[in-house]
Amino acid sequence: MRLPSAVAGFDSASAMAVSLARFLRGRDTPPLGTPAARALLPIARAASRLPVRAREAIYSAASGVEAQPRRRVAALDMDTVYAGVADLYPVRRYPAVLLGSSSGALVHLAAALGAPWLPQTLLLPVRQKQIPVDDPTRAAHAFDATARALLNRNPDLVLHHMHDPNQDRLTLRRVAYFRVKKTRLGPGYERFLAATLPRGASLILTECDQRWPTTRIGERHVFQFGAVGGMQPAQYRARWSAPAPDGQSPEAEWGFEAALRDDVIAFARRHGYRVRRLRFADPQDLSPLVADLYRWWYQQRGLPANRLLVESFILLEPWWALRTGCVPYWTTFPVEPAAEALADYLTRSDPYDFIHLTLFCHGVESLGLAPIDRWQALLRQARRAGTFAGVTPHRYPRDLATFFAYQDALRAITARYPIPEPLPLAALEEFLNHQEHRYPDICVETLD
């Protein structure tokens, strides 16, 4: 149950794979994906009371622990790394496997189906020193030799070097973000699929259409300045001097690299699998659909469906969501667009009696961050009680204890229900057939 050491544990794809793999093994998701981390809660609470600069230094240092030396990144065999991610999951027969873009809502969809999800994109944290956070032009070419060596060794990868001085400025003090995307399944993923999918099972491609302006550095290598969050691309370029973009690419963290699709279809035909495609414009677009699916599922099981759990980035918990009868609604980050999307969902949905809400605390007052009173107003839409889950409001967004207190907040919910048998694919199709008009930004189709 350990991630390959070359992969960042604090990233969406790796944290979501760990959370889902633990669920499929009948376990909850501990803080930072590691049971031993629960013991760090008292230390994190004490650190959250320190002055702002001290908390920022701690956040940067903790992020930098995972950073790898350039020479190690340059020498990686990425098929071995991806195979290590697949090895997180128990080897047994599954009715389906999801594969492609990240989304916290996808984790809950996969959990409902009792199915694994294999990420196309992984984050390789590269050790970074003496690169000013606010100098993207210098950052863009700081690792050219490392990138060339990595790509020469791994011809089926596309590298997106991402630099976001708004949301990631504390991490960027120690870490450069190398996000790599598969263009072919590769032997590791192929072995896992052949071992776990019977003929006639489904491969579900999860394709996020999110794109971002990029600057080409080399073959299969682009530099992305800024990222999905509280700012738009033009706002980044108005505030910082950066390399001029010369095109658009799939967004580094969330976007789907379409070259993988043909290889998946060819593999599926050789093995007798069905290929389905789940397309969405934004990583949070799936959240209303999955929340409504869970609410419908609970009602089918004769359970109350009046408790909403609002998750944030890597703070997600499929096991406790089902155990406590929570309807999961995932948000990308605690930023204004995410808050607006949640507000829209609450307006269109039947009211919830209880709302539990957590906020990913990235340590800085970044532009576009939704203030705490914005989230408190959303909590007040609960008919009986709206509460923060693991967040101390006056310490947001610098509450280091959030990463450790979130799970304790879920355990404090007194409702308990058995973990159900997986939802059959036919039941999901029935739900979608009756509800698809509600989700205009989502497309489900069969490719085989």
C-alpha positions in Angstrom: 0.0 0.0 0.0 2.9 2.4 -0.6 3.2 4.8 -3.5 6.4 4.6 -5.5 8.8 7.1 -3.9 9.2 9.1 -7.1 5.6 10.2 -7.0 4.3 13.1 -4.9 1.9 11.9 -2.2 0.4 15.4 -1.9 -0.9 15.4 -5.5 -4.5 14.8 -6.6 -3.8 11.6 -8.7 -1.6 9.8 -6.1 -3.8 10.8 -3.1 -6.9 9.7 -4.9 -5.4 6.4 -6.0 -4.3 5.7 -2.4 -7.8 6.6 -1.0 -9.6 4.4 -3.5 -7.2 1.5 -3.1 -7.6 1.5 0.6 -11.4 1.6 0.2 -11.3 -1.5 -2.1 -9.2 -3.2 0.7 -12.0 -2.3 3.2 -10.0 0.5 4.9 -10.4 4.2 5.5 -8.1 6.9 4.3 -5.7 8.0 7.1 -4.1 11.5 7.1 -1.7 11.9 4.2 -2.5 8.2 3.3 -0.5 6.9 6.2 -1.9 5.4 9.4 1.1 6.5 11.4 0.4 10.2 10.5 -2.6 10.2 12.9 -0.1 10.6 15.7 1.0 14.0 14.3 -2.3 15.7 15.0 -1.1 17.3 18.3 2.1 18.5 16.6 0.1 20.0 13.7 -2.3 21.7 16.1 0.6 23.3 18.0 2.2 24.3 14.7 -1.0 26.0 13.6 -0.7 28.4 16.5 2.7 29.6 15.4 3.2 33.0 13.6 2.4 33.1 9.9 6.0 33.0 8.7 6.8 30.0 10.9 3.8 28.1 9.5 4.8 28.9 6.0 8.3 27.6 6.6 6.9 24.4 8.0 4.6 23.9 5.0 7.5 24.5 2.6 9.8 22.1 4.4 7.1 19.4 4.6 6.4 19.7 0.9 10.1 19.6 0.1 10.6 16.2 1.9 9.2 14.4 -1.2 11.3 16.3 -3.8 13.7 14.0 -5.7 17.2 15.0 -7.0 17.3 15.8 -10.7 19.6 12.8 -11.5 17.1 10.4 -10.0 14.1 11.9 -11.9 16.2 11.8 -15.2 16.8 8.1 -14.7 13.2 7.0 -13.9 11.6 4.1 -15.7 8.1 5.4 -15.6 6.4 2.2 -16.6 7.8 0.7 -13.3 6.4 3.8 -11.5 2.9 3.5 -13.0 3.0 -0.3 -12.3 3.6 0.6 -8.7 0.5 2.7 -8.6 -1.5 -0.1 -10.1 -0.1 -2.4 -7.4 -1.9 -0.4 -4.8 -5.1 -2.1 -5.7 -6.1 -5.7 -4.7 -5.8 -8.1 -7.6 -9.3 -9.6 -8.1 -12.0 -9.6 -10.8 -13.7 -6.3 -11.4 -16.7 -5.4 -13.5 -14.9 -2.2 -14.7 -11.7 -0.2 -14.4 -11.7 3.6 -14.7 -8.6 5.1 -16.4 -7.6 8.7 -17.2 -8.1 12.1 -15.7 -8.3 12.9 -11.9 -11.3 14.0 -10.0 -12.3 13.5 -6.4 -15.9 12.8 -7.6 -14.5 10.0 -9.7 -13.1 8.3 -6.6 -16.6 8.2 -5.2 -18.0 6.9 -8.4 -15.4 4.2 -8.6 -16.0 3.3 -4.9 -19.7 2.9 -5.6 -18.9 0.6 -8.5 -16.3 -1.3 -6.5 -13.8 -0.5 -9.3 -10.2 0.8 -9.4 -9.1 3.9 -11.1 -5.7 4.2 -12.9 -4.4 7.8 -13.4 -3.0 9.0 -16.7 -1.1 11.8 -15.0 1.4 11.6 -12.1 3.3 14.4 -10.4 7.1 13.9 -10.1 8.4 16.4 -7.5 11.9 17.6 -8.5 14.2 19.2 -5.9 14.3 22.9 -6.6 16.6 25.5 -5.0 17.5 29.1 -5.8 14.7 29.5 -8.4 12.6 32.6 -7.3 8.9 31.7 -7.1 8.0 34.9 -8.9 10.4 34.3 -11.8 8.6 31.9 -14.2 10.9 32.7 -17.1 13.9 31.4 -15.2 11.9 28.4 -13.9 10.8 27.4 -17.4 14.3 26.3 -18.5 15.8 25.4 -15.1 15.3 21.7 -15.7 15.7 21.3 -19.5 18.5 18.7 -19.3 16.5 16.6 -16.7 13.4 16.8 -18.9 15.3 15.6 -22.0 16.8 12.7 -20.2 13.5 11.6 -18.7 11.6 11.8 -22.0 14.4 10.0 -23.9 14.1 7.2 -21.5 10.3 7.2 -21.6 9.1 7.7 -25.2 5.4 7.3 -24.3 5.2 10.3 -22.0 4.3 13.9 -22.4 5.9 16.2 -19.7 4.1 19.3 -18.4 6.4 21.4 -16.2 3.9 23.5 -14.2 4.7 26.6 -12.2 1.9 28.3 -10.2 3.2 31.2 -8.0 -0.4 31.8 -6.7 -1.6 28.6 -5.1 1.7 26.7 -4.9 4.1 29.4 -3.8 5.1 27.7 -0.6 5.8 24.4 -2.2 7.7 26.0 -5.1 10.3 27.1 -2.7 11.5 23.5 -2.6 9.8 21.6 -5.4 9.4 21.9 -9.2 6.3 20.3 -10.6 6.9 17.7 -13.4 3.6 16.3 -14.4 3.8 13.4 -16.8 1.0 12.0 -18.9 0.8 8.5 -20.5 0.2 8.2 -24.3 0.2 4.4 -24.1 -1.0 2.0 -21.5 2.4 0.4 -21.1 3.2 -3.1 -19.7 2.4 -2.3 -16.1 -1.1 -1.1 -16.7 -1.7 -3.8 -19.3 -0.7 -6.6 -16.9 -3.0 -5.2 -14.2 -6.0 -4.9 -16.6 -5.5 -8.4 -18.0 -5.3 -9.9 -14.5 -8.4 -8.1 -13.2 -10.9 -7.6 -16.0 -12.8 -10.6 -17.4 -13.9 -10.6 -21.1 -16.9 -8.4 -21.5 -15.9 -6.1 -18.7 -15.7 -2.3 -19.2 -12.7 0.0 -19.5 -14.1 3.5 -18.6 -12.0 6.4 -20.0 -12.3 9.4 -17.8 -11.5 12.4 -20.0 -11.4 16.0 -18.6 -11.4 18.5 -21.5 -9.7 21.3 -19.3 -7.0 23.1 -21.3 -4.4 25.8 -20.5 -2.0 28.0 -22.5 1.5 26.5 -22.7 4.9 27.3 -24.0 6.7 24.5 -25.9 10.1 23.8 -24.6 10.9 20.6 -26.6 9.4 17.5 -28.1 6.7 16.2 -25.7 7.7 18.9 -23.2 5.6 22.1 -22.4 5.8 24.7 -19.7 2.5 25.7 -18.1 2.4 28.9 -16.1 -0.5 29.0 -13.6 -3.1 26.4 -13.0 -6.7 25.7 -12.4 -7.9 27.5 -9.2 -8.9 31.0 -8.4 -7.3 32.8 -11.3 -7.7 32.7 -15.1 -4.7 32.4 -17.5 -4.9 36.1 -18.5 -4.8 37.2 -14.9 -1.5 35.3 -14.3 0.1 37.0 -17.3 -1.1 40.4 -16.2 0.6 39.9 -12.8 3.8 38.1 -13.7 6.3 38.2 -16.6 6.4 34.8 -18.1 7.3 33.0 -21.3 4.8 33.8 -24.0 2.4 30.9 -24.7 2.5 29.4 -28.2 -0.4 27.0 -28.0 -2.9 25.2 -25.7 -2.5 21.8 -24.1 -4.4 19.6 -21.8 -4.2 21.2 -18.4 -1.2 19.8 -16.5 -3.0 18.3 -13.5 -6.5 17.6 -14.7 -6.6 17.5 -18.6 -6.7 14.3 -20.6 -4.0 13.6 -23.2 -6.1 12.2 -26.1 -3.2 10.1 -27.6 -3.9 7.4 -24.9 -7.4 6.8 -26.2 -6.5 4.9 -29.3 -4.1 2.6 -27.4 -6.8 1.8 -24.9 -9.3 0.9 -27.6 -6.8 -1.3 -29.4 -5.9 -3.1 -26.1 -9.6 -3.6 -25.3 -10.4 -5.1 -28.7 -7.6 -7.6 -28.3 -8.9 -8.7 -24.9 -12.7 -8.5 -25.5 -13.4 -5.5 -23.3 -16.0 -2.8 -23.7 -14.7 0.8 -23.8 -16.8 3.6 -22.4 -16.0 7.3 -22.4 -16.9 9.7 -19.6 -16.1 13.3 -20.7 -16.4 16.4 -18.6 -15.2 20.0 -19.1 -14.0 20.7 -15.6 -12.8 18.4 -12.8 -15.6 19.5 -10.5 -18.3 19.0 -13.1 -18.8 15.4 -12.0 -19.5 16.4 -8.4 -23.3 17.1 -8.8 -23.8 13.9 -10.8 -22.0 11.7 -8.2 -23.7 13.4 -5.3 -27.1 12.9 -6.9 -26.1 9.3 -7.7 -25.3 8.6 -4.0 -28.5 10.3 -2.9 -30.5 8.1 -5.3 -28.6 5.0 -4.2 -29.2 5.7 -0.5 -32.9 6.1 -1.2 -32.9 2.8 -3.1 -31.4 1.2 0.0 -34.0 2.7 2.3 -31.4 5.0 4.0 -31.7 8.7 4.8 -30.1 10.9 2.2 -30.0 14.1 4.2 -26.3 14.5 5.0 -23.9 16.2 2.6 -20.1 15.9 2.9 -18.2 18.7 1.0 -14.6 17.6 0.3 -11.7 19.7 -0.9 -8.8 18.6 -3.2 -7.0 15.6 -1.6 -9.1 15.7 1.6 -11.6 13.0 0.6 -12.8 9.8 2.2 -14.9 7.2 0.3 -15.0 4.7 3.1 -16.3 7.0 5.8 -18.7 8.7 3.3 -20.5 5.4 2.9 -20.1 4.3 6.5 -21.8 7.5 7.8 -24.4 7.8 5.0 -22.9 11.0 3.7 -23.6 12.2 0.2 -20.2 13.2 -1.2 -19.7 16.5 -3.1 -16.0 17.2 -4.0 -14.5 20.6 -4.7 -11.2 21.2 -6.5 -9.8 23.8 -4.1 -11.3 26.3 -1.7 -11.6 29.0 -4.4 -14.4 31.2 -5.6 -15.3 29.1 -8.7 -15.6 26.0 -6.5 -17.7 27.9 -3.9 -19.9 29.2 -6.7 -20.4 25.7 -8.2 -21.3 24.4 -4.7 -23.8 27.2 -4.2 -25.4 26.4 -7.5 -25.7 22.7 -6.5 -27.3 23.5 -3.2 -29.8 25.9 -4.9 -30.9 23.1 -7.4 -31.0 20.3 -4.9 -33.5 19.3 -2.3 -32.3 20.7 1.0 -29.9 18.8 3.2 -30.4 18.6 7.0 -26.7 18.4 7.7 -23.7 19.7 5.8 -20.1 18.9 6.8 -17.4 20.9 4.9 -13.7 20.7 4.9 -11.2 23.1 3.2 -7.8 22.2 1.8 -5.4 24.6 3.5 -2.5 25.4 1.2 -0.9 28.0 3.5 -1.3 31.3 1.7 -3.9 34.0 1.0 -3.9 33.2 -2.7 -5.8 35.3 -5.3 -9.2 33.9 -5.9 -9.4 32.1 -2.5 -12.9 32.1 -1.2 -12.9 33.7 2.3 -14.1 31.8 5.3 -17.4 33.8 5.6 -18.2 32.6 2.0 -18.0 29.0 3.2 -19.9 29.8 6.5 -22.8 31.2 4.4 -22.9 27.9 2.4 -23.0 25.9 5.7 -26.0 27.9 6.8 -28.0 26.3 4.0 -28.3 23.2 6.1 -31.7 22.8 7.6 -30.4 21.5 10.9 -26.7 21.9 11.2 -23.8 23.0 9.0 -20.3 22.4 10.4 -16.7 22.6 9.4 -14.9 19.2 9.3 -11.4 19.5 10.7 -11.0 23.2 9.9 -10.5 25.9 12.5 -12.1 28.9 10.8 -9.8 31.7 12.1 -6.7 29.7 11.0 -7.8 29.1 7.5 -6.1 28.9 5.0 -3.0 28.2 7.2 -4.5 25.5 9.5 -1.9 22.8 9.3 -4.0 20.6 11.6 -6.7 20.2 8.9 -4.8 17.4 7.1 -4.9 15.4 10.4 -8.2 16.5 11.9 -10.4 15.9 8.9 -10.7 12.1 9.5 -11.4 12.6 13.2 -14.3 15.0 12.3 -15.8 12.2 10.1 -15.5 9.7 12.9 -17.4 12.0 15.1 -20.5 11.7 12.9 -22.7 9.2 14.9 -24.6 7.7 12.0 -23.3 4.3 11.0 -24.4 2.1 8.0 -22.8 -1.1 6.5 -20.6 -0.7 3.5 -22.9 -1.9 0.7 -22.2 -4.3 -2.1 -21.0 -2.5 -5.3 -23.5 -0.7 -7.4 -24.0 -2.7 -10.7 -23.1 -0.9 -13.9 -26.7 -1.5 -15.0 -27.9 0.5 -12.1 -25.6 3.4 -12.9 -26.9 3.3 -16.5 -30.5 3.4 -15.3 -29.7 6.4 -13.2 -27.9 8.2 -16.1 -30.7 7.4 -18.5 -33.2 9.2 -16.3 -31.0 12.1 -15.2 -28.5 12.9 -18.0 -30.4 16.1 -18.9 -29.4 17.5 -15.6 -25.7 17.4 -16.5 -25.1 19.2 -19.8 -21.3 19.4 -19.4 -21.0 15.6 -19.1 -21.0 13.1 -22.0 -21.2 9.3 -21.6 -20.7 7.2 -24.7 -19.6 3.7 -25.8 -16.6 3.6 -28.1 -16.4 -0.1 -29.1 
